[in-house]
Every structure is written in structure tokens, then in C-alpha cells.
């Protein structure tokens, strides 16, 4: 403590007696020479500073060794060392419109963009503690929809959609790769799971065909370009970013206790004329205890962790000379899940090296890699998803362990009146473990030649390797019913799988830019080839008596080995022409010619053009008097993109070589057709039209972007059902549909200050999208409840309309008024009223209609920041307005087979409680539920709209005078929270930010809210 006091005193004395000098000067616009009133001058690393007066002049007292930071909204900041100077005049240049944006195969100044491109920088993200880089986009870029379906460690990447779903081939939850955007990290196709968030310099989201057409067949769902940080000339800079967080579930399902379940089970029995299941004595034991065989504990008390730890550490070194620049980084993350027995560790590394061989030749080598090591309970071979489902669905009647010490499986005193399966908590903790390891590596080598000024040829070669190794161990268990003991959970099973995928890419581009008077003309030509191969191997064995040895040779019952491989290739030629006249009139034309091995010879190649134009009215003479208008640009674009996500061999009939058949009285090996082919299948084409406006006002303080778009998917690829007489064959892929997404987007940013010491910003965005199937030769019904039909959104909910609850038995049997109900004579007071929509007097399948739309209609986000004397504050709100999901709590016949219900059913209909929208409980009556596979009912379709405080952060940057004594150039400490507040009318106990659309709340890994403490250091 004495040493600490001495160190603090030394800092105070050093600061007090530092020699100060008074600096004066003027800050002007670098182009016009006009003074800039209100420009900020801050002492780097300190909160002190001043602002310029109306003539752009300033005066500031600082220490001789200080560095001044000159900044003004819309201009590039400058740093000037004081040294022995007394007068420092600065001309600020490079407005925010001169910001360079990464686009396809190059960069452009923001002011010259004519396509719809959303951007996000590392400064915009701040210190948000995201476990997946994709989460940094949430609420920050208009037109981008993120559906966070899981917070499971190692498996928490969200589903990303850009301007809606454009293909019918997407799953009912919109989660497969057919609707996912193309992700390129430093130009190499990858995933956002591969890059550490701290490595990212910027995101560029290409949303329309004009900006994405240069990627042709791979860009039908949009493109996300990730640029990582690179080295800069100067002495080495070491950065360390570390934080520790503690996580809890954002919300926990509130299920019936054992006592309430037993009570409602008895009521459900008597409501249908059946005898009660539990005696009053047993009800008292469930309520008050007295016999350990009657459980009084819910599953979530033991199945969810509180304060689950998460730690993340990141280290980087950057620097270089005029000839060699480098950036090296390494990251480590260790996360315990909020569900027991789930965890993950991730290791990242990256090396970016750029070499200037001569004025004409440049080269570089980038390599990155990651290892993700994740665990979850095997849970009878079904994993953590089934574990969560069972904690919701199973009634908590049996204890975890009986007095004999064994985990429960059934209950001798409740035989026939309880679930006979292994206790969920016991099966999760002792039933085995599943492990998944992802090994990813991306080496990338480039070579650039600039034979004459502004003419650059570039060759780039990369290999993206991903190896997923999984092991599944299902442990044999000894269990008890409270009296005897037995073995359960299989024979002791172990399985290993290996999925190795390799994507090799070679690209060759040439670009040239030339300024002729007031015109600037640019062009680019390129060629690329891409080859993909996937190899899969699986081996398994049974007969493991314990978990001490889990190797394939550790047992000998039922050994099995299987494997397969697949591959595809893509070859493309592309080009772009840009024209700019005085920054006033802008035009761009792109074209790409793609050839894919996935199509037959007749339609193997496709051409995808686009063009866009822009008019910056702010540069016109008639706008010169409007000094507050810095930019006012109109944009318009049109283009086409392709989609080749149809599987690898849709044009070739495939054969199953392992198809035994009976010959005589023996089973012999054989082969049979497995899938039907369509040799004429052709490209699915996405056609997008976009009209946009970019405005920057009030000395670059306010910026606005607005877009209206129509995105049509033509010749949609899908697999219609085949007639039963053809047997169990995979149907051929055909072009037989059209889908439209139509919408608008707004984003608004304002940057301001109060004096020289308080700066603030407000940013917001809003996106609206309407999805509709324009043409479909044949409608598709999934799970008997999700319908894709012409004139409606993809995957619309399809089922019966519920208009209320019958209040009397006489009303329930009044077929003349309400139509004959599907429950027939069983319909009673307290049951749902099914609407006879076609008015024929009978409620049946003909009365089903569209009752919900699972596609997100509106997304929005808002960010507020404030900085004052070294303190900085940031808060991000994000939300969804207009998304329907099916409430999976009603996904089973409540109380059937001893499945549980939520506490909402404590407000069910009874003769004494008629003012409710929850029906009675009734054993064997299935029409008060939306069945897992069966017609949906409108009462189970709920609105998943929400507003969430996604991130809040308060930080403090320690003055440089204090930390420089420790060799530090920057030190910042902060606390933050993620998902702390949510406003929603969604189902109580469940999180609306969920990827599942039907049977929604039955098995989703819970979202996490967390409290974080972190530090950022630079040396």
C-alpha cells in the first residue's frame, strides 16, 4: 500500500510541475481556406482542450511534450506534436464523403457510390463483447436482419438475411445456406465465425444487384465484405483487449410445479369423464414434502446456470516500414454456457504482411486460423436441444436421485402415472458427452504489378480449409425407480465423424483509372476459378461399459464405417466500368459471366449484368447558395444476380449402390435410383431495382440515406413432390416460381458537440420488407402447417382461425351457429371455437386459411454515444416489429403422456374463471392445441416483436500523463451489459429473438444477458 501511495504521489507531482506553454493558431478548411468555427482541439490522452472561435482561432495551454488532436465533424482528424512550437495552424481535409469504402474487388470513395452499400467500422462497434463477429451487425446496418436462434457456446452464429428471403428452397425457419449472404474476409470466401471481432477494421454490406453483381452467382442473397486490420508504418504498437463476463438466461420458462401439474391433471381427467390420477394425499406430498419420492423441484433450477463465466483475451502487434508492414494477432475465448454441461473454447490467430518490393511490385501473405472446441450433453444421442425440450415438456414428478443414490428412471410409487424416462438432469450430467471441434485455416497470397501509374494487375490465390471433427459418446447408466435398479441409455455407444471441406480460389484482375479534365474513367477486368471438395467419414461402435476408454477399439459390438465425398466448381469472367464527371454525374456498369458444374451442359453458364447512376445535386450551381447542404445525391440501379444453391448433381440421376433386395429367399446386394434428374435446370436469377438518396447537411453533422427497392427472384429453384408410384425418390430440381421482396430503408446519423469537452452522436436505422410469392406452379405444405403459396409470403402459417372460447355446453354443440366443430360430441364449455370460414356448416380442412407470416417485416436500431473528459458512454437498442411465430408451448396435447404446461394455464377456463383466452384442460381432447405436426391454430400464432437494449457501455480513458510512466500509450477500462432489457408482448418466460418459426419455444437454447468488465491497453 505504501508503494502504491508513493507511485500515485509521483504521478501527481509530475503532472503539477510539468512545464506548460500557450499554443495559438487557426483551423481552416483544406480546400477552400475558410476558417472552421467550433473545431475541436484536444490534448491526446487527456480530457482537456478547447474549440475554435467564429474566425477559426484558438488558444490552449499545454505541456511541451503534448500532442494536439485537431478534429471537426466531417473531416479527417490530424495529430500534431507540440515540441517547441508556439503557433500551430492546421488545414483539415478529407471530409467524411472522402471515406474509402470497400466494394467488390476494390474500393471507392463514399461520395462516388451509386449502389446500396451499408458500412460499419470498428469504431462503430466499440468494445461490445460479442462471441460471434456477426452479432456486431445487429441493429447497426439497415436492410440486414439477424435472427439469433441460440446462445449455445460454439454454436451461436445468427441467421443473416439481407432484404428478405428470395428463394423457396429455404427451410421453414429460413436458416439454411440457400438464403444466406456471401461472406468474404479480405476477399476470401469464409464465414463470420472465422474472424475475431477485434481483428475487424470494417464491414461493407452489398445490398443491391448493382453493388453485388460483380460476384454473380454467389451474390443472390447479398454480400458481406469484411476487411481486417493491417500494419502501418511506424514503431511497433502492442494492443491488449481483455474482458470477463457473467451470463444468465434472458428469461426462464415458468412451468407448472409438480403439485400444480398433478392438480391440473386430475382436472383434465374429470373434464372428460375420467377418474382422477392422484390422490389428495399425493397432492399434499407434492406440495408440502414428506416423501423424497415425490419431487418438489423444477428442472430449470438445476438445468440453468447463473453467472456462467465468459472470458476473452486478445493480443495484437502492428507496425512496419515503408517497405514491410505487418499485423499479428491472437485471441482466446473461454465460455461456459447458461445450460449445464455446455461450454466452448476458441483460439484465433491472424498474420497480415504487406511488402513493397519496388515502386512497381507489391506482394503480401495473409494467413488466419481458428480452433473452436465445444461440448454439450449427449442426452440419448439427441443433444442439448432435446434436453431443453424435455425440461419444458416433462412434468417434474420424479426426484433427481432416490435415497439409494441412483438417478431416477420412473417411479415405483407413481407407476403408470409419471414419465418412465431417465430424469432430464441426470441424463444430461451422466448420459455422455458430445464434442465438436472446428479447425479452420485460410492462407492467402497476393501479387500486384503497377507497370504504369494507376494501372494495377493483381493475382490472388487462397485456400479455405475447414475440418469438423465430432465425437458422440452415449454412456450406459445405472438407474432406479425408487426400488430396484437397472441399466439404461443404450449399450454404451461411441461415434466419430470427420467432415473436411476445402475451397480453392484463384483470381486475376486488372484495373485502370484515368482522369481527363473534369472526367474520371475507371475500368476493371477479372477472372476467377473456384473448386470445392467435401469428404465425410463416420465410424461407430457399441458395448462400452464405462467412460474411461472412449476409443473406437474400446468395444466390439456392432462396428460400422461409412463415408462419402462431393465436389463442385465455378469459373467466372467479370468486368466493371466507372465514370465520374466532376463528382456530379456518376455511372457504373458491371457484368459477370459464371459457369457452374452444378448445371447441365445446356444451361451451365449465366450472364449477370448491372448498371447504376448517381447525381450529386449539391455540386450544381443552383445549389451553391445552400451552404448547409454538403451532399445531396440521387441514386438509381438495376441488376441481376444468380443462385446456384441446388445441390451438386441436380442434372444427373444418382444411384444408391447400397440398395439390397430380395432374390429368391435371400437378401442380396444391389443398386437403385435415388434421385430424379433435370438436365434442363437453369440458373435462378435475382433481379433488383433500387432508388436511393444520400444527403449530408450542416457541415457534415447530419447524414441521411434512404432506399426503396424491388427484389424479384425469377426461375426459382425448388423440388416439387413426385407421385407415389415413382417410389421413394428425391424429386428433381425445377425452375417454376417467382418471389418478390419489396421494401424501404432509412438510416440517420447526427454528430454534435457542446463546447470542446462534450461530444455526442445519435444514429438510427429502419428497414421494412414485404415478401410475396408471385408465381408458383404448385403450393408446398410443410409439417401440415407451413404453406408456400402464390400470392402470400414464403412459409406462411396455415391453419384454423380461433374466434373465442365456448362458454356453455349448449353453445359448444350449436352447429347451426358455429358450424359442426372438429371435436364433434366431445366439444364442451371451455374449448376453442373454430371458425367455419367457408360457411358450409362444417369445420374441416377446407376451412384452413393463412393465419400468420413468419418473415420479419420491420427491423430497427438506434445507437447513442457521448464522450466527456475521458468518459465515454454508448448504448445500442435493436428490435423487430412484425414477425409471427408459433407458440410451441401448445405444440403437444397438454398433459398427455405427462407432458407439462406453463404457469399461464393457471388462468385456464373453468366455470369459475370464464374471462380468459386460455382453454380448459381436457385429457384426450386435441383441438385446444397446435399439434407438432398438424394444423396450426391462430391462438398459437404470437407476435414476436420486441425492443431490446442490445448493448450498454461506460468507459474511462486514463490520461496519458499518468499511464506513460508505465510505458503505455493508451489505457481504457469499461463496464458493459448485453441484452439487459427487453420490451415485448411475447410469451412470458421465452425470448422473442429466436430463429425458430414453428413449434418455437420448445427447444431453443436460451439467449444470454451478461455483465462485462474489460480493459483496453496499448504500448
Secondary structure, DSSP 8 states (H G I E B T S, - for coil): -HHHHHHHHHHHHHHHT--EEEEEEEEEETTT--B-TT-EEEETTSS-EEE--TTSEEEEEEETT-EEEEE-TTS--EEEE-TT-SB--EEE---GGG-EEEETTEEEEGGG--S-EEEEEHHHHTT---SSGGGGGTTTSTTEEEE-----TT----EEEESS---TTS-TTS-SGGG--EEEETTEE--GGGS-GGGEEEEEEE-SHHHHGGGGGG-TT-EEEEEE----SEEEEEEEEEEEEEEEES----B--HHHHHHHHHHHHHHTT---SS-HHHHHHHHH-S-TTS----SHHHHB-SSEEEEEEEEEEEEE-SSEEEEEEEEEEEEE-SBTT-EEEEEEEEEEEEEE-SSSEEEEEEEEEEEEEEEEE-TTTTHHHHHHHHHHHB---S-SB-TTS-EEBS-GGGTTSS--SB-HHHHHHHSEEEEEEEEEEEEEEEEEEEEETTEEEEEEEEEEEEEEEEEEEE--EEEESSS-EEEESSS-EEEEEEEEEEEEEEEEEEEEEEEETTEEEEEEEEEEEEEEEEEEEEEEEE---SSS--SGGG--EEEEEEEEEEEEEEEEEEEEEEEEETTTEEEEEEEEEEEETTS-GGG-EEEEEEEEEEEEGGGSGGGTT-TTEEEEEEEEEEEEEEE--S-S-TTS-EEES---EEETTEEE---EEEE---TT---EEEEEEEEEEEEEETTTTEEEEEEEEEEEEES-EE-----GGG-S-B---EE-EEEEEEEEEEEEEEEEEETTTEEEEEEEEEEEEEEEEEEESS-EEETTTEEE-TTS-TTEEEEE-EEEE--SHHHHT-HHHH-B-TTGGG--TTSEEE--TT-SSB-SGGG-EEEE--S--EEEEEEEEEEETTEEEEEEEEEEES-EEE-GGGSS-TTGGGB--BGGGGG--BTTB-S-SS----TT--TTS--SSS-EEGGGEEE--EEEEEEEEEEEE--HHHHGGGT-SEEEEEEEEEEEEEEE-S-TTS-S--S--SSGGGS----EEEEEEEEEEE-
